[in-house]
Every structure is written in C-alpha cells, then in structure tokens.
Amino acid sequence: ADAGEGWRFLLALGVILGFVLVGYALGSAIGAWLRQRLRTTSAAGGDSLLGSIVHVVTTLVVVWLVLAPVAARDSNHFSQSLKGSAVLSGVERATPQFIRNVPARVHSFIDASGFPVISDPFNQMPQRQVDAPNSALSADPVVAAVGPSVVHVIGEADQCSRLLQGSGFVVAPNTVMTNAHVVAGTNKVQLSTVNGRVDATVTMYNPQHDIALLSAPGLGLQPLQWSEADAQAGQDAIVLGYPLGGPFTATPARVREKFVVSGPNIYANSRVDREAYSLRATVQHGNSGGPLVDGEGHVLGLIFGADANEDGTGYALTREEVDSQVGQLSQYRAAVGTGACVNG
C-alpha cells in the first residue's frame, strides 16, 4: 500500500510539472508574439518591467505548486520547514482558489481511503495545548454500554473497484450517521454490527460537509443521544470506531477547542467552513463517521478527519454543524446517489 501511494505521489507531481511546463511554454510564446508588435521604446520598457514581474510571480506559483503536495504529505524536518515558510504561505493566500485546491486534490489521488486531512500545508491552525488524553477511558464502562450502537460501515464501489471502510453510529431507529467520504461512489453498503451484517441504503449524501445517513431496516440497535451541552476545552472524550478497518476500538481523547475549520470538501473541488472540535487524539482511517462521546456516552461530535500539520490532532463536526445540514431525520426515506469515488 505504501509503495502504491509512493508511485501515485510521484505521478501526481509529474502531472503538475507537465501542466506547469506547458503553461510556461504557452506564456513564453504569447509574450514573444506581443513583443514583436511593440514598437516604441516606452512600450518596450513597460513590457520588460511587466515581463519581470510576471516571471517572478510565475516562478513563485510554480514553486508553490510543486512544494505544497510535499509539505502536505510528510511530517519530516524538510516538510515542517516548508510549512513554516512565510513566502510560500503568502503565495498561497494570493493564489486563486482553483489553484489552491491542487494540494488537496493530490492528497485525494494518493490516498485511496478518502480519509480527509484537514488544513492547508502553509497555513497551520494554532492548536490549543491540553493535557494528554486519559488512557483509562478506553476501558471505561460507558464504552461497553454504547459500543453496540457504533457500527462498521463497509461499502463497495464498482465504478472505481474499491472497498471503502469506516464507522457509523445509530442516531434513530434503523438509521445510521457516517461521513459522506465513507460511502462515496458506492453501489452497495453493509453494516457490520454486534448482531451480524445487514444491508443499508444511503438516504442522505452531503459531500460538501461530509455527512451521510444510512437506512438499515431491522437494524434493531439503540440510538445514541446527542449531548445537550457543548464540549469544553480540556474535557475528556472518547473516539469510538473501527480504525484501519480493524476491530471496535475506544480511543481516549481530549477536546482542544471549538472553532470554524476551513478546508476542502471530499472531492477537493471547493472549500467549506465547518464548525468543529479539534481533539488531542489519534484519529486514523476507519475512524471516519464514528462518534465522539463524553463520559456519559452522549455524542459530542461526528469524527471526520485529522490534521495535516500536527500529529495527534483530529476533528469532529459539532452537533450544531450536523443539525444545520441534516435537519429532521424523518425526511430521509428514499435512496439517493453517492456521486463519484473520492479520487475517481
């Protein structure tokens, strides 16, 4: 899997460089054509100045296009140095949005799981420092109490020959909430539960905010209740789910803060602002769509991604964010399409 990701990463960089070279060649040809038609000395001087400015700007954008995927991909010393570059950060802020989406698209192409990595490589979000999570929470009695209501979501996407896996939790009778990227492009979805496997139908698909609802008649599992209160900075919490497609796991977490996170949608073709909790927790592929619960087993948020710049930081959509996008659960009865696979 790592070798495959490495080849996809190199291929993506090659494609970027190819487009850059073609664009540079076209720009040079157009510039030469215009210069031949400039006859006055003042016009020629203006052309020279403008050409120098364009050349500098173009060079900076080219460097950013090549280095942004590198910075977003790794957490070694070199990539951390890139992320701290004020020049590259400034270039990103001044770059048109469709170009700024390139690093997220590269990540989407490399990582076949669709697992979102949140934040821009050159705009690190400040993280509130909190104590390490309480390791004893993984064996807290509340885990056994609410665990049966957390399910393993397994989707088959024939259009891209892919098996998708994630987590979900029961929010109403026979209704499961998960992330949209967990079921993107699927034609068949099943839920692995304490009672065995059951078929599910996608009844809500929101790729912009990364939320999906699944209907599973006869599921027969107890819905989890959302917390009436917001999580507070420093609060204990637990991430429940099936990381890396493995067995059910309770991962201790500590809430850093609630804030608005700006990042790409699941297809990396536009950006979206979402209210979320940042967490000090290990959030991995497969945790997507699972619940963040408090010490009483009440849901605090919907897990949807991890930080690109800081290891040990995950994100969960708040109840307010989910409610604003979902509304009344009873309205979702019919099957809906699941779009394309995340990296096509």
Secondary structure, 3 states (H helix, E strand, C coil): CHHHHHHHHHHHHHHHHHHHHHHHHHHHHHHHHHHHCCCCHHHHHHHHHHHHHHHHHHHHHHHHHHHHHHHHHCCCHHHHHHHCCHHHHHHHHHCCHHHHCHHHHHHHHHCCCCCCEECECCECCCCCCCCCCCHHHHHCHHHHHHHHHEEEEEEEEHHHCEEEEEEEEEEECCEEEECHHHHCCCCEEEEEECCEEEEEEEEEEECCCCEEEEECCCCCCCCCCECCCCCCCCCEEEEEECHHHCCCEEEEEEEEEEEEEEEECCCCCCEEEEEEEEEECCCCCCCCCCEEECCCCCEEEEEEEEECCCCCEEEEEEHHHHHHHHCCHHHCCCCCCCCCCCCC
